Amino acid sequence: MTIPPPPNYPPSMGPRQAPEVTVVLQTEVMPEPARWDWSWLQIGRNTKGLLVSVVTAPIWAAALRDVRTEQHQSGAWFMAGAAVCVALWLDNRRKRFLTRVLVWTTALGAFGALSVFSTLVTLMTGSRS
């Protein structure tokens, strides 16, 4: 058995050469995320809303005091709780400065007009004395 001679290719149709492979590695150092993420506090937004609500909260507290004296304390608590829930819902939906002021106004007004700590003690112990 004889081996045939290799084919005589023309120069333009020679055997394919191995392709050149170029590998480029880009090593960018990604910054590590902060260990403690306090962005959920929104300190600037809450501070501005709190400063404005210091002016508006006494008006809401006066309305709650009137409800408490003319109706009953449970009616004032219901009104305050409903207002806080609506304000939180609006703030969650719209995320605007005025809705954050509304949240702080309803919360501070409720704390200013209603006896929060004695109500918590009554709820936890069941005792009114």
DSSP file with accessible surface (Angstrom, degrees, kcal/mol):
  #  RESIDUE AA STRUCTURE BP1 BP2  ACC     N-H-->O    O-->H-N    N-H-->O    O-->H-N    TCO  KAPPA ALPHA  PHI   PSI    X-CA   Y-CA   Z-CA
    1    1 A M              0   0  236      0, 0.0     2,-0.4     0, 0.0     0, 0.0   0.000 360.0 360.0 360.0 129.0    0.0    0.0    0.0
    2    2 A T        -     0   0  127      0, 0.0     0, 0.0     0, 0.0     0, 0.0  -0.807 360.0-126.0-112.3 147.1    1.4    3.3   -1.0
    3    3 A I        -     0   0  156     -2,-0.4     0, 0.0     1,-0.0     0, 0.0  -0.783  29.1-124.5 -90.4 129.1    0.6    6.7    0.3
    4    4 A P        -     0   0  101      0, 0.0    -1,-0.0     0, 0.0     0, 0.0  -0.354  33.3 -98.1 -71.2 155.6   -0.4    9.1   -2.3
    5    5 A P        -     0   0  112      0, 0.0     3,-0.1     0, 0.0     0, 0.0  -0.310  48.0 -91.4 -68.8 154.3    1.5   12.4   -2.5
    6    6 A P        -     0   0  112      0, 0.0    -3,-0.0     0, 0.0     2,-0.0  -0.310  52.7 -93.4 -63.9 150.6    0.0   15.4   -0.8
    7    7 A P        -     0   0   81      0, 0.0     2,-1.1     0, 0.0     0, 0.0  -0.328  29.8-125.8 -66.6 149.9   -2.2   17.5   -3.0
    8    8 A N        -     0   0  162     -3,-0.1     6,-0.0     6,-0.0     0, 0.0  -0.769  34.1-167.7 -98.6  88.5   -0.5   20.4   -4.7
    9    9 A Y        -     0   0  127     -2,-1.1     5,-0.1     1,-0.1     0, 0.0  -0.522  23.6-113.9 -77.1 147.1   -2.8   23.3   -3.7
   10   10 A P    >   -     0   0   66      0, 0.0     3,-1.2     0, 0.0    -1,-0.1  -0.367  36.8-103.8 -69.8 161.4   -2.5   26.6   -5.4
   11   11 A P  G >  S+     0   0  134      0, 0.0     3,-0.9     0, 0.0    -2,-0.1   0.856 119.3  50.9 -60.7 -34.1   -1.2   29.4   -3.1
   12   12 A S  G 3  S+     0   0  113      1,-0.2    -3,-0.0     2,-0.0     0, 0.0   0.707 113.2  45.7 -79.4 -15.2   -4.7   31.0   -2.6
   13   13 A M  G <  S+     0   0  129     -3,-1.2    -1,-0.2     3,-0.0     3,-0.1   0.002  82.1 140.3-116.1  31.9   -6.3   27.7   -1.6
   14   14 A G    <   -     0   0   35     -3,-0.9     3,-0.1     1,-0.2    -6,-0.0  -0.082  66.2 -68.1 -67.7 171.3   -3.8   26.4    0.8
   15   15 A P        -     0   0  105      0, 0.0    -1,-0.2     0, 0.0     2,-0.1  -0.308  65.0 -93.8 -61.6 146.9   -4.7   24.6    3.9
   16   16 A R        -     0   0  240     -3,-0.1     2,-0.2     1,-0.1    -3,-0.0  -0.373  36.3-131.6 -66.5 140.8   -6.4   26.8    6.5
   17   17 A Q        -     0   0  176      1,-0.1    -1,-0.1    -3,-0.1     3,-0.1  -0.560  33.7 -91.3 -87.8 155.0   -4.2   28.3    9.1
   18   18 A A        -     0   0   88     -2,-0.2    -1,-0.1     1,-0.1     2,-0.0  -0.430  49.0-111.2 -64.9 134.2   -5.2   28.1   12.7
   19   19 A P        -     0   0  113      0, 0.0     2,-0.5     0, 0.0    -1,-0.1  -0.373  26.9-117.0 -68.4 148.7   -7.3   31.1   13.7
   20   20 A E        -     0   0  183     -3,-0.1     2,-0.5    -2,-0.0    -3,-0.0  -0.744  26.8-156.4 -86.6 131.4   -5.7   33.6   16.1
   21   21 A V        -     0   0  121     -2,-0.5     2,-0.5     2,-0.0     0, 0.0  -0.938   6.5-167.9-111.6 125.3   -7.5   33.8   19.3
   22   22 A T        -     0   0  116     -2,-0.5     2,-0.5     2,-0.0    -2,-0.0  -0.959   2.5-163.9-115.2 125.1   -7.2   37.0   21.4
   23   23 A V        -     0   0  112     -2,-0.5     2,-0.5     2,-0.0    -2,-0.0  -0.936   3.3-169.9-110.9 123.9   -8.5   37.0   24.9
   24   24 A V        -     0   0  109     -2,-0.5     2,-0.6     2,-0.0    -2,-0.0  -0.967   3.2-164.5-116.0 121.1   -9.0   40.4   26.6
   25   25 A L        -     0   0  143     -2,-0.5     2,-0.7     2,-0.0    -2,-0.0  -0.918   1.3-165.0-106.1 121.7   -9.7   40.4   30.4
   26   26 A Q        -     0   0  156     -2,-0.6     2,-1.0     2,-0.1    -2,-0.0  -0.932   3.1-168.6-106.3 114.1  -11.0   43.5   31.9
   27   27 A T        +     0   0  126     -2,-0.7     2,-0.5     2,-0.0    -2,-0.0  -0.783  11.4 173.9-107.1  89.6  -10.7   43.4   35.6
   28   28 A E        -     0   0  143     -2,-1.0     2,-0.8     1,-0.0    -2,-0.1  -0.832  32.7-126.7 -92.8 133.6  -12.7   46.3   37.0
   29   29 A V        -     0   0  138     -2,-0.5    -2,-0.0     1,-0.0     3,-0.0  -0.690  22.1-145.3 -82.9 113.3  -13.0   46.4   40.7
   30   30 A M        -     0   0  140     -2,-0.8     2,-0.1     1,-0.1    -1,-0.0  -0.662  23.3-112.9 -77.8 132.4  -16.7   46.5   41.5
   31   31 A P        -     0   0  112      0, 0.0    -1,-0.1     0, 0.0     3,-0.1  -0.433  31.8-116.5 -67.1 137.8  -17.3   48.6   44.6
   32   32 A E        -     0   0  179     -2,-0.1     3,-0.1     1,-0.1    -3,-0.0  -0.497  32.5-107.9 -72.2 139.1  -18.6   46.6   47.5
   33   33 A P        -     0   0  118      0, 0.0    -1,-0.1     0, 0.0     4,-0.0  -0.364  45.6 -89.5 -64.7 150.9  -22.1   47.5   48.6
   34   34 A A        -     0   0   78      1,-0.1     3,-0.1    -3,-0.1     0, 0.0  -0.295  28.3-133.6 -61.1 143.6  -22.2   49.2   52.0
   35   35 A R  S    S+     0   0  223      1,-0.2     2,-0.6    -3,-0.1    -1,-0.1   0.895  96.3  39.0 -67.9 -38.7  -22.5   46.9   54.9
   36   36 A W  S    S-     0   0  178      2,-0.0     2,-0.8     0, 0.0    -1,-0.2  -0.948  73.8-161.3-115.6 118.0  -25.3   49.0   56.5
   37   37 A D        +     0   0  109     -2,-0.6     3,-0.3     1,-0.1    -2,-0.0  -0.854  18.9 166.4-103.0 107.2  -27.9   50.4   54.1
   38   38 A W    >   +     0   0  146     -2,-0.8     3,-1.5     1,-0.2     4,-0.4   0.213  45.0 107.2-102.5  14.1  -29.7   53.2   55.8
   39   39 A S  G >   +     0   0   78      1,-0.3     3,-1.1     2,-0.2    -1,-0.2   0.776  66.8  69.6 -67.4 -23.4  -31.3   54.6   52.6
   40   40 A W  G 3  S+     0   0  174     -3,-0.3    -1,-0.3     1,-0.2    -2,-0.1   0.733  89.0  65.1 -66.9 -18.8  -34.7   53.3   53.6
   41   41 A L  G <  S-     0   0   58     -3,-1.5    -1,-0.2     4,-0.0     5,-0.2   0.803  85.8-156.6 -72.3 -28.1  -34.8   55.9   56.4
   42   42 A Q    <>  -     0   0   74     -3,-1.1     4,-2.8    -4,-0.4     5,-0.3   0.954  14.6-175.8  48.7  61.4  -34.9   58.8   53.9
   43   43 A I  H  > S+     0   0  110     -5,-0.3     4,-2.4     1,-0.2     5,-0.2   0.897  73.9  47.1 -59.7 -45.1  -33.5   61.1   56.5
   44   44 A G  H  > S+     0   0   43      2,-0.2     4,-2.2     1,-0.2    -1,-0.2   0.938 114.5  45.9 -64.5 -45.5  -33.7   64.3   54.4
   45   45 A R  H  > S+     0   0   56      1,-0.2     4,-2.1     2,-0.2    -2,-0.2   0.916 115.5  46.4 -65.5 -41.7  -37.2   63.7   53.2
   46   46 A N  H  X S+     0   0   36     -4,-2.8     4,-2.4     2,-0.2    -1,-0.2   0.883 111.0  52.4 -69.6 -36.5  -38.5   62.8   56.7
   47   47 A T  H  X S+     0   0   70     -4,-2.4     4,-2.4    -5,-0.3    -2,-0.2   0.933 110.9  46.6 -65.8 -44.2  -36.7   65.7   58.3
   48   48 A K  H  X S+     0   0  131     -4,-2.2     4,-1.9    -5,-0.2     5,-0.2   0.923 114.2  47.9 -63.9 -43.6  -38.2   68.2   55.9
   49   49 A G  H  X S+     0   0    0     -4,-2.1     4,-2.3    -5,-0.2    -1,-0.2   0.887 111.4  51.0 -63.5 -38.6  -41.7   66.7   56.3
   50   50 A L  H  X S+     0   0   61     -4,-2.4     4,-1.2     2,-0.2    -2,-0.2   0.899 107.5  52.9 -66.5 -39.3  -41.3   66.7   60.1
   51   51 A L  H  < S+     0   0  121     -4,-2.4     4,-0.5     1,-0.2     3,-0.2   0.904 113.3  43.1 -64.6 -40.2  -40.3   70.4   60.1
   52   52 A V  H >X S+     0   0   62     -4,-1.9     3,-1.3     1,-0.2     4,-1.2   0.900 110.4  56.0 -71.6 -37.5  -43.4   71.4   58.1
   53   53 A S  H 3X S+     0   0    0     -4,-2.3     4,-2.9     1,-0.3    -1,-0.2   0.698  89.9  73.5 -73.2 -14.9  -45.7   69.1   60.1
   54   54 A V  H 3< S+     0   0   90     -4,-1.2    -1,-0.3    -3,-0.2    -2,-0.2   0.845 104.1  42.1 -63.1 -28.2  -44.6   70.8   63.4
   55   55 A V  H <4 S+     0   0  109     -3,-1.3     4,-0.3    -4,-0.5    -2,-0.2   0.874 121.7  38.0 -83.4 -38.3  -46.8   73.7   62.1
   56   56 A T  H >X S+     0   0   46     -4,-1.2     4,-1.3     1,-0.2     3,-0.6   0.741  99.9  73.7 -88.8 -23.0  -49.7   71.7   60.8
   57   57 A A  H 3X S+     0   0    8     -4,-2.9     4,-2.8     1,-0.2     5,-0.2   0.861  88.6  59.7 -64.5 -36.2  -49.9   68.9   63.5
   58   58 A P  H 3> S+     0   0   74      0, 0.0     4,-2.2     0, 0.0    -1,-0.2   0.858 102.5  54.6 -62.4 -29.2  -51.4   71.2   66.2
   59   59 A I  H <> S+     0   0  125     -3,-0.6     4,-1.8    -4,-0.3    -2,-0.2   0.937 111.4  43.5 -66.0 -45.4  -54.4   71.9   64.0
   60   60 A W  H  X S+     0   0   52     -4,-1.3     4,-2.3     1,-0.2    -1,-0.2   0.894 112.3  53.9 -66.8 -37.3  -55.0   68.1   63.6
   61   61 A A  H  X S+     0   0    4     -4,-2.8     4,-2.4     1,-0.2    -2,-0.2   0.898 106.4  52.2 -64.9 -37.7  -54.4   67.6   67.3
   62   62 A A  H  X S+     0   0   41     -4,-2.2     4,-2.2    -5,-0.2    -1,-0.2   0.908 108.8  50.2 -64.9 -39.7  -57.1   70.2   68.1
   63   63 A A  H  X S+     0   0   36     -4,-1.8     4,-2.0     1,-0.2    -2,-0.2   0.917 111.6  48.0 -64.2 -41.2  -59.6   68.5   65.9
   64   64 A L  H  X S+     0   0    0     -4,-2.3     4,-2.5     2,-0.2    -2,-0.2   0.874 109.3  53.4 -67.2 -36.5  -58.8   65.1   67.6
   65   65 A R  H  X S+     0   0   98     -4,-2.4     4,-2.5     2,-0.2     5,-0.2   0.904 108.0  51.0 -63.9 -39.5  -59.2   66.8   71.0
   66   66 A D  H  X S+     0   0   90     -4,-2.2     4,-2.5     2,-0.2     5,-0.4   0.915 110.8  47.8 -63.6 -42.0  -62.6   68.1   70.0
   67   67 A V  H  X>S+     0   0   30     -4,-2.0     4,-2.5     1,-0.2     5,-0.5   0.915 111.9  51.0 -64.4 -40.2  -63.7   64.7   68.9
   68   68 A R  H  <5S+     0   0   80     -4,-2.5    -2,-0.2     1,-0.2    -1,-0.2   0.910 115.7  40.2 -65.5 -40.4  -62.4   63.2   72.2
   69   69 A T  H  <5S+     0   0   98     -4,-2.5    -2,-0.2    -5,-0.1    -1,-0.2   0.885 123.8  36.9 -78.7 -36.6  -64.2   65.6   74.4
   70   70 A E  H  <5S+     0   0  144     -4,-2.5    -2,-0.2    -5,-0.2    -3,-0.2   0.811 133.9  15.2 -86.0 -33.0  -67.5   65.8   72.4
   71   71 A Q  T  <5S-     0   0  141     -4,-2.5     2,-0.3    -5,-0.4    -3,-0.2   0.632 109.0 -72.0-103.1 -98.4  -67.7   62.1   71.4
   72   72 A H     >< -     0   0  120     -5,-0.5     4,-1.7     1,-0.1     3,-0.2  -0.971  33.3-104.2-161.2 162.7  -65.5   59.6   73.1
   73   73 A Q  H  > S+     0   0   59     -2,-0.3     4,-2.4     1,-0.2     5,-0.2   0.884 118.5  56.0 -64.7 -35.6  -61.9   58.6   73.2
   74   74 A S  H  > S+     0   0   80      1,-0.2     4,-2.4     2,-0.2    -1,-0.2   0.877 105.5  52.5 -66.6 -33.1  -62.5   55.5   71.0
   75   75 A G  H  > S+     0   0   30      2,-0.2     4,-2.4     1,-0.2    -1,-0.2   0.898 109.8  48.4 -66.2 -39.2  -64.0   57.7   68.3
   76   76 A A  H  X S+     0   0    0     -4,-1.7     4,-2.7     2,-0.2    -2,-0.2   0.899 111.4  50.2 -67.1 -39.6  -60.9   59.9   68.4
   77   77 A W  H  X S+     0   0   74     -4,-2.4     4,-2.9     2,-0.2     5,-0.2   0.906 111.0  49.1 -64.9 -40.7  -58.7   56.9   68.2
   78   78 A F  H  X S+     0   0  162     -4,-2.4     4,-2.7     2,-0.2     5,-0.2   0.932 112.6  47.6 -63.3 -44.1  -60.7   55.5   65.2
   79   79 A M  H  X S+     0   0   68     -4,-2.4     4,-2.1     2,-0.2    -2,-0.2   0.923 114.6  46.0 -63.6 -43.1  -60.5   58.9   63.4
   80   80 A A  H  X S+     0   0    2     -4,-2.7     4,-2.5     2,-0.2    -2,-0.2   0.919 113.8  48.5 -66.0 -43.3  -56.7   59.2   64.1
   81   81 A G  H  X S+     0   0   33     -4,-2.9     4,-2.5     2,-0.2    -2,-0.2   0.912 111.7  48.9 -64.8 -41.5  -56.0   55.6   63.0
   82   82 A A  H  X S+     0   0   41     -4,-2.7     4,-2.5    -5,-0.2     5,-0.2   0.914 112.0  49.6 -63.9 -40.4  -58.0   56.0   59.8
   83   83 A A  H  X S+     0   0   23     -4,-2.1     4,-2.5    -5,-0.2    -2,-0.2   0.913 111.4  48.2 -66.1 -41.0  -56.2   59.2   59.0
   84   84 A V  H  X S+     0   0   36     -4,-2.5     4,-2.7     2,-0.2     5,-0.2   0.923 112.1  49.7 -65.1 -42.5  -52.8   57.6   59.6
   85   85 A C  H  X S+     0   0   85     -4,-2.5     4,-2.4     2,-0.2    -2,-0.2   0.929 112.7  46.3 -62.9 -43.7  -53.7   54.6   57.5
   86   86 A V  H  X S+     0   0   82     -4,-2.5     4,-2.8     2,-0.2     5,-0.2   0.918 113.1  50.1 -65.3 -40.5  -54.9   56.8   54.6
   87   87 A A  H  X S+     0   0    1     -4,-2.5     4,-2.5    -5,-0.2    16,-0.2   0.920 111.6  47.7 -64.8 -42.3  -51.9   59.0   54.8
   88   88 A L  H  X S+     0   0   90     -4,-2.7     4,-2.2     2,-0.2    -1,-0.2   0.900 112.1  50.2 -64.7 -39.9  -49.5   56.0   54.8
   89   89 A W  H  X S+     0   0  147     -4,-2.4     4,-2.0    -5,-0.2    -2,-0.2   0.936 112.3  46.8 -63.9 -44.9  -51.4   54.5   51.8
   90   90 A L  H  X>S+     0   0   40     -4,-2.8     4,-3.0     1,-0.2     5,-0.5   0.904 112.1  50.7 -63.5 -40.1  -51.2   57.8   49.9
   91   91 A D  H  X5S+     0   0   13     -4,-2.5     4,-1.4     8,-0.2    -1,-0.2   0.884 110.6  49.5 -66.2 -35.9  -47.5   58.2   50.7
   92   92 A N  H  <5S+     0   0  106     -4,-2.2    -1,-0.2    -5,-0.2    -2,-0.2   0.871 117.0  41.5 -69.0 -36.2  -46.8   54.7   49.5
   93   93 A R  H  <5S+     0   0  173     -4,-2.0    -2,-0.2    -5,-0.2    -1,-0.2   0.894 129.7  22.4 -78.0 -42.6  -48.7   55.3   46.3
   94   94 A R  H  <5S-     0   0  156     -4,-3.0    -3,-0.2    -5,-0.2    -2,-0.2   0.768  76.1-155.9-102.1 -32.5  -47.5   58.8   45.4
   95   95 A K     << +     0   0  115     -4,-1.4     2,-0.3    -5,-0.5    -4,-0.1   0.930  41.2 145.5  52.9  54.7  -44.2   59.3   47.2
   96   96 A R     >  -     0   0  168     -6,-0.1     4,-1.6     1,-0.1    -1,-0.2  -0.751  62.7-111.6-115.3 166.4  -44.5   63.1   47.2
   97   97 A F  H  > S+     0   0   87     -2,-0.3     4,-2.2     1,-0.2     5,-0.2   0.916 115.5  52.6 -64.4 -43.0  -43.4   65.7   49.7
   98   98 A L  H  > S+     0   0  132      1,-0.2     4,-2.2     2,-0.2    -1,-0.2   0.855 106.4  52.5 -66.5 -33.1  -46.9   66.6   50.7
   99   99 A T  H  > S+     0   0   15      2,-0.2     4,-2.1     1,-0.2    -8,-0.2   0.876 108.9  50.4 -70.3 -33.9  -47.9   63.0   51.4
  100  100 A R  H  X S+     0   0   26     -4,-1.6     4,-2.3     2,-0.2    -2,-0.2   0.897 109.8  50.6 -68.4 -37.3  -44.9   62.7   53.7
  101  101 A V  H  X S+     0   0   12     -4,-2.2     4,-2.8     1,-0.2    -2,-0.2   0.914 108.6  52.9 -63.4 -39.8  -46.0   65.9   55.5
  102  102 A L  H  X S+     0   0   73     -4,-2.2     4,-2.5     2,-0.2     5,-0.2   0.909 107.9  50.6 -62.4 -40.6  -49.5   64.4   55.8
  103  103 A V  H  X S+     0   0   19     -4,-2.1     4,-2.3   -16,-0.2    -2,-0.2   0.950 113.7  44.0 -62.0 -48.2  -48.1   61.2   57.4
  104  104 A W  H  X S+     0   0   74     -4,-2.3     4,-2.8     1,-0.2     5,-0.3   0.883 112.5  53.0 -66.3 -36.5  -46.1   63.2   59.9
  105  105 A T  H  X S+     0   0   16     -4,-2.8     4,-2.4    -5,-0.2     5,-0.2   0.939 111.5  44.5 -64.5 -46.1  -49.0   65.6   60.6
  106  106 A T  H  X S+     0   0    8     -4,-2.5     4,-1.8    -5,-0.2    -2,-0.2   0.900 116.6  46.8 -66.5 -38.3  -51.4   62.7   61.3
  107  107 A A  H  X S+     0   0   29     -4,-2.3     4,-2.1    -5,-0.2    -2,-0.2   0.948 116.2  42.5 -69.7 -47.7  -48.9   60.9   63.5
  108  108 A L  H  X S+     0   0   61     -4,-2.8     4,-2.1     1,-0.2    -2,-0.2   0.882 113.6  52.8 -67.8 -36.7  -47.8   63.9   65.5
  109  109 A G  H  X S+     0   0    0     -4,-2.4     4,-1.9    -5,-0.3     5,-0.3   0.901 109.2  49.4 -63.9 -40.3  -51.4   65.2   65.9
  110  110 A A  H  X S+     0   0    9     -4,-1.8     4,-2.3    -5,-0.2    -2,-0.2   0.922 112.8  46.8 -65.2 -41.6  -52.5   61.8   67.3
  111  111 A F  H  < S+     0   0  129     -4,-2.1     5,-0.3     1,-0.2    -1,-0.2   0.840 114.1  49.3 -68.8 -30.8  -49.6   61.7   69.8
  112  112 A G  H  < S+     0   0   53     -4,-2.1    -1,-0.2    -5,-0.2    -2,-0.2   0.820 120.6  32.2 -77.5 -29.8  -50.4   65.3   70.8
  113  113 A A  H  < S+     0   0    3     -4,-1.9     2,-0.3    -5,-0.2    -2,-0.2   0.766 111.6  59.0-100.2 -28.7  -54.1   64.9   71.3
  114  114 A L  S  < S-     0   0    7     -4,-2.3     2,-1.4    -5,-0.3     3,-0.2  -0.772  83.3-114.8-109.0 150.0  -54.5   61.3   72.5
  115  115 A S     >  +     0   0   44     -2,-0.3     4,-1.3     1,-0.2     5,-0.1  -0.642  40.3 175.0 -82.0  94.9  -53.1   59.6   75.6
  116  116 A V  H  >  +     0   0   18     -2,-1.4     4,-2.3    -5,-0.3    -1,-0.2   0.931  69.9  46.4 -71.4 -47.3  -50.9   57.1   73.8
  117  117 A F  H  > S+     0   0  159      1,-0.2     4,-2.3     2,-0.2     5,-0.2   0.911 112.8  47.5 -70.6 -41.4  -49.1   55.5   76.7
  118  118 A S  H  > S+     0   0   63      1,-0.2     4,-2.3     2,-0.2    -1,-0.2   0.876 112.2  52.2 -67.8 -31.6  -52.1   54.9   78.9
  119  119 A T  H  X S+     0   0   28     -4,-1.3     4,-2.6     2,-0.2    -2,-0.2   0.905 108.7  50.2 -68.4 -39.9  -54.0   53.5   76.0
  120  120 A L  H  X S+     0   0   85     -4,-2.3     4,-2.4     2,-0.2     5,-0.2   0.913 110.8  49.2 -62.8 -41.7  -51.2   51.1   75.3
  121  121 A V  H  X S+     0   0   75     -4,-2.3     4,-2.7     2,-0.2     5,-0.5   0.923 111.5  49.7 -64.1 -40.3  -51.2   50.0   78.9
  122  122 A T  H  X S+     0   0   39     -4,-2.3     4,-2.2     1,-0.2    -2,-0.2   0.923 112.4  47.5 -64.7 -40.8  -55.0   49.5   78.8
  123  123 A L  H  < S+     0   0  133     -4,-2.6    -1,-0.2     1,-0.2    -2,-0.2   0.886 117.1  42.3 -66.6 -39.0  -54.7   47.4   75.6
  124  124 A M  H  < S+     0   0  153     -4,-2.4    -2,-0.2    -5,-0.2    -1,-0.2   0.857 129.5  24.2 -79.2 -35.0  -51.9   45.3   77.0
  125  125 A T  H  < S-     0   0   92     -4,-2.7    -3,-0.2    -5,-0.2    -2,-0.2   0.715  88.9-133.7-103.2 -25.3  -53.2   44.7   80.5
  126  126 A G     <  +     0   0   62     -4,-2.2     2,-0.4    -5,-0.5    -4,-0.2   0.463  66.4 123.6  83.5  -0.5  -56.9   45.2   80.1
  127  127 A S        -     0   0   52     -6,-0.4    -1,-0.3     1,-0.1    -2,-0.2  -0.784  47.5-164.6 -97.5 138.1  -56.9   47.4   83.2
  128  128 A R              0   0  221     -2,-0.4    -1,-0.1    -3,-0.1    -6,-0.1   0.371 360.0 360.0-100.5   4.7  -58.3   50.9   83.2
  129  129 A S              0   0  144     -7,-0.1    -2,-0.1     0, 0.0     0, 0.0  -0.652 360.0 360.0-107.3 360.0  -56.7   52.0   86.4
